[in-house]
């Protein structure tokens, strides 16, 4: 079984510190590049529509409350 003690001797039962260090120390890989967002208006449009609907609902509730 692996010894889950770091260089400082701190016990890490899950070994998550070692896994995190391995992830951070791992350099960027040449084959893994993020694709450039080509016309990614979909999520932005959805957010704008959601905000407009939320404002309309709040305005409607305020209008009914003050009526």
N, CA, C and O atoms as CSV, one atom per row, in Angstrom:
chain,resi,resn,atom,element,x,y,z
A,1,UNK,N,N,0.842,-1.177,0.000
A,1,UNK,CA,C,0.000,0.000,0.000
A,1,UNK,C,C,0.889,1.242,0.000
A,1,UNK,O,O,1.959,1.242,0.609
A,2,UNK,N,N,0.459,2.273,-0.664
A,2,UNK,CA,C,1.269,3.480,-0.818
A,2,UNK,C,C,1.331,4.260,0.487
A,2,UNK,O,O,0.384,4.280,1.273
A,3,UNK,N,N,2.446,4.882,0.684
A,3,UNK,CA,C,2.628,5.737,1.848
A,3,UNK,C,C,2.085,7.111,1.513
A,3,UNK,O,O,2.634,7.791,0.646
A,4,UNK,N,N,1.015,7.540,2.180
A,4,UNK,CA,C,0.364,8.813,1.868
A,4,UNK,C,C,0.913,9.948,2.715
A,4,UNK,O,O,0.145,10.758,3.234
A,5,UNK,N,N,2.191,10.018,2.859
A,5,UNK,CA,C,2.802,11.114,3.590
A,5,UNK,C,C,3.616,11.938,2.614
A,5,UNK,O,O,4.391,11.405,1.820
A,6,UNK,N,N,3.430,13.230,2.686
A,6,UNK,CA,C,4.145,14.136,1.807
A,6,UNK,C,C,5.558,14.356,2.290
A,6,UNK,O,O,5.998,13.715,3.245
A,7,UNK,N,N,6.274,15.255,1.641
A,7,UNK,CA,C,7.643,15.540,2.047
A,7,UNK,C,C,7.741,16.104,3.464
A,7,UNK,O,O,8.772,15.941,4.116
A,8,UNK,N,N,6.695,16.760,3.951
A,8,UNK,CA,C,6.711,17.330,5.288
A,8,UNK,C,C,6.263,16.314,6.333
A,8,UNK,O,O,6.349,16.590,7.530
A,9,UNK,N,N,5.788,15.150,5.907
A,9,UNK,CA,C,5.331,14.149,6.849
A,9,UNK,C,C,3.887,14.334,7.271
A,9,UNK,O,O,3.451,13.690,8.226
A,10,UNK,N,N,3.128,15.191,6.598
A,10,UNK,CA,C,1.717,15.386,6.917
A,10,UNK,C,C,0.921,14.229,6.345
A,10,UNK,O,O,1.037,13.913,5.161
A,11,UNK,N,N,0.121,13.603,7.178
A,11,UNK,CA,C,-0.655,12.448,6.749
A,11,UNK,C,C,-1.882,12.903,5.976
A,11,UNK,O,O,-2.637,13.755,6.445
A,12,UNK,N,N,-2.080,12.342,4.801
A,12,UNK,CA,C,-3.233,12.659,3.957
A,12,UNK,C,C,-3.919,11.340,3.605
A,12,UNK,O,O,-3.525,10.687,2.639
A,13,UNK,N,N,-4.944,10.930,4.374
A,13,UNK,CA,C,-5.525,9.605,4.174
A,13,UNK,C,C,-6.119,9.410,2.780
A,13,UNK,O,O,-6.094,8.294,2.261
A,14,UNK,N,N,-6.640,10.440,2.176
A,14,UNK,CA,C,-7.241,10.278,0.850
A,14,UNK,C,C,-6.215,10.414,-0.264
A,14,UNK,O,O,-6.475,10.006,-1.396
A,15,UNK,N,N,-5.067,10.975,0.036
A,15,UNK,CA,C,-4.055,11.177,-0.989
A,15,UNK,C,C,-4.402,12.304,-1.941
A,15,UNK,O,O,-3.806,12.417,-3.012
A,16,UNK,N,N,-5.361,13.140,-1.565
A,16,UNK,CA,C,-5.809,14.188,-2.475
A,16,UNK,C,C,-4.754,15.263,-2.682
A,16,UNK,O,O,-4.696,15.878,-3.746
A,17,UNK,N,N,-3.920,15.494,-1.677
A,17,UNK,CA,C,-2.865,16.494,-1.839
A,17,UNK,C,C,-1.880,16.056,-2.913
A,17,UNK,O,O,-1.443,16.863,-3.734
A,18,UNK,N,N,-1.534,14.775,-2.901
A,18,UNK,CA,C,-0.604,14.275,-3.899
A,18,UNK,C,C,-1.225,14.334,-5.295
A,18,UNK,O,O,-0.542,14.670,-6.262
A,19,UNK,N,N,-2.508,14.011,-5.402
A,19,UNK,CA,C,-3.171,14.066,-6.706
A,19,UNK,C,C,-3.246,15.506,-7.202
A,19,UNK,O,O,-3.074,15.768,-8.392
A,20,UNK,N,N,-3.504,16.438,-6.286
A,20,UNK,CA,C,-3.561,17.842,-6.682
A,20,UNK,C,C,-2.193,18.323,-7.143
A,20,UNK,O,O,-2.083,19.016,-8.155
A,21,UNK,N,N,-1.157,17.960,-6.407
A,21,UNK,CA,C,0.196,18.370,-6.800
A,21,UNK,C,C,0.564,17.792,-8.154
A,21,UNK,O,O,1.194,18.471,-8.964
A,22,UNK,N,N,0.179,16.543,-8.412
A,22,UNK,CA,C,0.466,15.936,-9.706
A,22,UNK,C,C,-0.274,16.673,-10.807
A,22,UNK,O,O,0.255,16.845,-11.905
A,23,UNK,N,N,-1.491,17.109,-10.523
A,23,UNK,CA,C,-2.273,17.854,-11.515
A,23,UNK,C,C,-1.652,19.217,-11.783
A,23,UNK,O,O,-1.557,19.637,-12.936
A,24,UNK,N,N,-1.229,19.914,-10.732
A,24,UNK,CA,C,-0.666,21.252,-10.890
A,24,UNK,C,C,0.703,21.180,-11.549
A,24,UNK,O,O,1.027,21.999,-12.409
A,25,UNK,N,N,1.503,20.206,-11.148
A,25,UNK,CA,C,2.849,20.091,-11.697
A,25,UNK,C,C,2.850,19.625,-13.143
A,25,UNK,O,O,3.837,19.801,-13.858
A,26,UNK,N,N,1.755,19.034,-13.570
A,26,UNK,CA,C,1.665,18.559,-14.949
A,26,UNK,C,C,1.592,19.764,-15.875
A,26,UNK,O,O,0.694,20.595,-15.736
A,27,UNK,N,N,2.506,19.868,-16.798
A,27,UNK,CA,C,2.545,21.012,-17.715
A,27,UNK,C,C,1.414,20.948,-18.720
A,27,UNK,O,O,0.738,19.926,-18.837
A,28,UNK,N,N,1.206,22.036,-19.446
A,28,UNK,CA,C,0.167,22.030,-20.472
A,28,UNK,C,C,0.525,21.052,-21.574
A,28,UNK,O,O,1.671,20.995,-22.021
A,29,UNK,N,N,-0.445,20.297,-22.000
A,29,UNK,CA,C,-0.226,19.300,-23.037
A,29,UNK,C,C,-0.508,19.923,-24.397
A,29,UNK,O,O,-1.486,20.651,-24.571
A,30,UNK,N,N,0.352,19.629,-25.346
A,30,UNK,CA,C,0.218,20.213,-26.679
A,30,UNK,C,C,-1.051,19.778,-27.392
A,30,UNK,O,O,-1.615,20.554,-28.162
A,31,UNK,N,N,-1.510,18.564,-27.156
A,31,UNK,CA,C,-2.683,18.066,-27.868
A,31,UNK,C,C,-3.997,18.573,-27.303
A,31,UNK,O,O,-5.036,18.462,-27.954
A,32,UNK,N,N,-3.965,19.122,-26.114
A,32,UNK,CA,C,-5.211,19.577,-25.485
A,32,UNK,C,C,-5.309,21.087,-25.575
A,32,UNK,O,O,-4.807,21.807,-24.712
A,33,UNK,N,N,-5.946,21.550,-26.605
A,33,UNK,CA,C,-6.175,22.980,-26.750
A,33,UNK,C,C,-7.668,23.214,-26.849
A,33,UNK,O,O,-8.399,22.454,-27.485
A,34,UNK,N,N,-8.099,24.281,-26.207
A,34,UNK,CA,C,-9.513,24.587,-26.255
A,34,UNK,C,C,-9.848,25.192,-27.602
A,34,UNK,O,O,-9.104,26.012,-28.140
A,35,UNK,N,N,-10.972,24.774,-28.128
A,35,UNK,CA,C,-11.407,25.312,-29.409
A,35,UNK,C,C,-11.870,26.752,-29.226
A,35,UNK,O,O,-12.474,27.100,-28.211
A,36,UNK,N,N,-11.582,27.568,-30.205
A,36,UNK,CA,C,-12.011,28.968,-30.143
A,36,UNK,C,C,-13.529,29.025,-30.289
A,36,UNK,O,O,-14.090,28.361,-31.160
A,37,UNK,N,N,-14.193,29.805,-29.453
A,37,UNK,CA,C,-15.651,29.893,-29.550
A,37,UNK,C,C,-16.063,30.585,-30.843
A,37,UNK,O,O,-15.882,31.793,-31.000
A,38,UNK,N,N,-16.609,29.817,-31.751
A,38,UNK,CA,C,-17.049,30.370,-33.032
A,38,UNK,C,C,-18.532,30.697,-32.937
A,38,UNK,O,O,-19.378,29.803,-32.909
A,39,UNK,N,N,-18.830,31.965,-32.887
A,39,UNK,CA,C,-20.216,32.443,-32.830
A,39,UNK,C,C,-20.964,31.797,-31.676
A,39,UNK,O,O,-22.025,31.205,-31.877
A,40,UNK,N,N,-20.419,31.905,-30.464
A,40,UNK,CA,C,-21.061,31.304,-29.297
A,40,UNK,C,C,-22.073,32.281,-28.715
A,40,UNK,O,O,-21.942,32.719,-27.572
A,41,UNK,N,N,-23.068,32.612,-29.497
A,41,UNK,CA,C,-24.102,33.526,-29.034
A,41,UNK,C,C,-25.230,32.808,-28.332
A,41,UNK,O,O,-26.071,33.451,-27.705
A,42,UNK,N,N,-25.270,31.482,-28.422
A,42,UNK,CA,C,-26.348,30.698,-27.827
A,42,UNK,C,C,-26.490,30.904,-26.335
A,42,UNK,O,O,-27.549,31.343,-25.887
A,43,UNK,N,N,-25.477,30.609,-25.551
A,43,UNK,CA,C,-25.604,30.784,-24.101
A,43,UNK,C,C,-25.798,32.241,-23.707
A,43,UNK,O,O,-26.515,32.531,-22.750
A,44,UNK,N,N,-25.175,33.152,-24.424
A,44,UNK,CA,C,-25.319,34.574,-24.095
A,44,UNK,C,C,-26.748,35.041,-24.364
A,44,UNK,O,O,-27.317,35.796,-23.575
A,45,UNK,N,N,-27.319,34.597,-25.463
A,45,UNK,CA,C,-28.703,34.967,-25.789
A,45,UNK,C,C,-29.649,34.422,-24.725
A,45,UNK,O,O,-30.577,35.111,-24.302
A,46,UNK,N,N,-29.416,33.185,-24.295
A,46,UNK,CA,C,-30.252,32.587,-23.253
A,46,UNK,C,C,-30.169,33.365,-21.946
A,46,UNK,O,O,-31.174,33.535,-21.256
A,47,UNK,N,N,-28.982,33.832,-21.609
A,47,UNK,CA,C,-28.813,34.618,-20.385
A,47,UNK,C,C,-29.569,35.939,-20.485
A,47,UNK,O,O,-30.233,36.356,-19.535
A,48,UNK,N,N,-29.465,36.589,-21.631
A,48,UNK,CA,C,-30.158,37.869,-21.821
A,48,UNK,C,C,-31.667,37.675,-21.740
A,48,UNK,O,O,-32.363,38.462,-21.100
A,49,UNK,N,N,-32.168,36.636,-22.382
A,49,UNK,CA,C,-33.618,36.371,-22.345
A,49,UNK,C,C,-34.061,36.071,-20.913
A,49,UNK,O,O,-35.123,36.521,-20.485
A,50,UNK,N,N,-33.245,35.310,-20.171
A,50,UNK,CA,C,-33.578,35.005,-18.778
A,50,UNK,C,C,-33.631,36.253,-17.909
A,50,UNK,O,O,-34.517,36.384,-17.064
A,51,UNK,N,N,-32.694,37.166,-18.109
A,51,UNK,CA,C,-32.687,38.414,-17.336
A,51,UNK,C,C,-33.907,39.256,-17.688
A,51,UNK,O,O,-34.535,39.838,-16.804
A,52,UNK,N,N,-34.247,39.323,-18.977
A,52,UNK,CA,C,-35.425,40.106,-19.392
A,52,UNK,C,C,-36.690,39.519,-18.775
A,52,UNK,O,O,-37.552,40.263,-18.308
A,53,UNK,N,N,-36.808,38.208,-18.767
A,53,UNK,CA,C,-37.997,37.571,-18.174
A,53,UNK,C,C,-38.043,37.828,-16.671
A,53,UNK,O,O,-39.113,38.090,-16.121
A,54,UNK,N,N,-36.888,37.756,-16.000
A,54,UNK,CA,C,-36.861,38.006,-14.555
A,54,UNK,C,C,-37.265,39.439,-14.240
A,54,UNK,O,O,-38.006,39.681,-13.287
A,55,UNK,N,N,-36.780,40.395,-15.040
A,55,UNK,CA,C,-37.164,41.793,-14.824
A,55,UNK,C,C,-38.649,41.975,-15.062
A,55,UNK,O,O,-39.306,42.708,-14.323
A,56,UNK,N,N,-39.193,41.321,-16.080
A,56,UNK,CA,C,-40.633,41.424,-16.367
A,56,UNK,C,C,-41.459,40.848,-15.218
A,56,UNK,O,O,-42.486,41.415,-14.847
A,57,UNK,N,N,-41.019,39.732,-14.658
A,57,UNK,CA,C,-41.756,39.125,-13.544
A,57,UNK,C,C,-41.713,40.035,-12.320
A,57,UNK,O,O,-42.733,40.235,-11.661
A,58,UNK,N,N,-40.547,40.586,-12.011
A,58,UNK,CA,C,-40.443,41.493,-10.860
A,58,UNK,C,C,-41.292,42.736,-11.079
A,58,UNK,O,O,-41.950,43.206,-10.150
A,59,UNK,N,N,-41.285,43.274,-12.295
A,59,UNK,CA,C,-42.105,44.453,-12.591
A,59,UNK,C,C,-43.585,44.115,-12.471
A,59,UNK,O,O,-44.369,44.925,-11.976
A,60,UNK,N,N,-43.973,42.928,-12.919
A,60,UNK,CA,C,-45.373,42.511,-12.798
A,60,UNK,C,C,-45.806,42.360,-11.356
A,60,UNK,O,O,-46.899,42.786,-10.984
A,61,UNK,N,N,-44.960,41.761,-10.546
A,61,UNK,CA,C,-45.293,41.609,-9.123
A,61,UNK,C,C,-45.360,42.951,-8.431
A,61,UNK,O,O,-46.240,43.170,-7.599
A,62,UNK,N,N,-44.453,43.854,-8.753
A,62,UNK,CA,C,-44.492,45.191,-8.154
A,62,UNK,C,C,-45.735,45.941,-8.596
A,62,UNK,O,O,-46.347,46.642,-7.790
A,63,UNK,N,N,-46.123,45.811,-9.866
A,63,UNK,CA,C,-47.308,46.475,-10.378
A,63,UNK,C,C,-48.555,45.955,-9.663
A,63,UNK,O,O,-49.434,46.736,-9.298
A,64,UNK,N,N,-48.633,44.624,-9.461
A,64,UNK,CA,C,-49.796,44.057,-8.754
A,64,UNK,C,C,-49.807,44.468,-7.283
A,64,UNK,O,O,-50.876,44.666,-6.706
A,65,UNK,N,N,-48.638,44.597,-6.676
A,65,UNK,CA,C,-48.576,44.967,-5.270
A,65,UNK,C,C,-48.989,46.422,-5.056
A,65,UNK,O,O,-49.564,46.757,-4.020
A,66,UNK,N,N,-48.701,47.277,-6.021
A,66,UNK,CA,C,-49.023,48.695,-5.886
A,66,UNK,C,C,-50.394,49.044,-6.452
A,66,UNK,O,O,-50.834,50.189,-6.343
A,67,UNK,N,N,-51.062,48.091,-7.042
A,67,UNK,CA,C,-52.362,48.349,-7.668
A,67,UNK,C,C,-53.441,48.555,-6.658
A,67,UNK,O,O,-54.594,48.783,-7.024
